[in-house]
C-alpha cells in the first residue's frame, strides 16, 4: 500500500475516535456516528453520507469477508479494506436522488450475515466515521409451560380413586322446574372409592336470563350437607335457550347405605336448581366389596 494511503487510513482512524463538527473544504460538517444494520430484508438500508472530497471509514463490530464487498466502481471508490474496516469515497459528489448500495458479508456467520448501506451525498454533512452495529437478537420466548397431560385410566387406579369394587353408575331422574326456568337431562351418578359425582345436562329456558351456577351442595337427612366442587363443561354462562353439562363432585366420607340427597346448584342471579332424590347406592358405601 502506498504511503499516502497508509497516512489516509491512519488519519481516518485517529479522527474517527472523536466526533468533529468542523466544516470540510466543501463546507460540509463531518460526523462520527453509530449506525445499526437492518434486521430483515424488508427494512430500509441505513444511509451513509459520502462526498467526493472526504473519505468515510466504516468500522465493523466483527471481521468481514473483504472479497465479498460489492459496490458501484464507477461512482464509489474503496480506498482500503481491513479485517474490521472499509474506507470509501465517492468519485464525485453524488447527485440529488442518486443512491448506491455497498455491502459486505461478515465472517462469523451470525445474523445479520451481511452489512449493507445506501451511500448518498448530503449538502450539509459527511460521515467521517461510521461505527457499524448489529441489531439486538430477537428476545428468546420464555419456554412454554408444559401442558398437563390428559388423565389416563391407570391414573385413577394409582391415585386410589378406583378400588377393587370399581365405579358404580346409576341414573338420575330428569327435573323440570318451569318456575326457575330449568330442565335437566342425561343425569348420571358416579360412585368411586371415596368420591361421588353427579353429571347433569342443564338447559336454561329461553325466556329466562343467562345463568351462572356458582356453588353445589348435597343436602341429606337431618340437614347433613356435603359441599361439592362445581365444574361446568365449556363457558360457565348458560345463555337463554342453551344447555351445559354441569358436574358436582364431592369427596365422600363413609356413610350408611342407601342415603338420599338433594343436589342444589346455586346460581348468580338468585335462581337455584334443585335435583331431588339423588340416591347414594349401597355399593361401596360402607367400605365393603
PyMOL commands that set and color helices and strands:
alter all, ss='L'
color gray80, all
select helices_A, chain A and resi 3-16+153-158+221-223
alter helices_A, ss='H'
color red, helices_A
select strands_A, chain A and resi 29-36+46-49+56-59+64-70+76-81+85-90+100-106+114-120+125-133+168-172+175-177+182-191+195-204+211-219+225-233+237-238+243-251+260-267+272-279
alter strands_A, ss='S'
color yellow, strands_A
deselect
rebuild
show_as cartoon
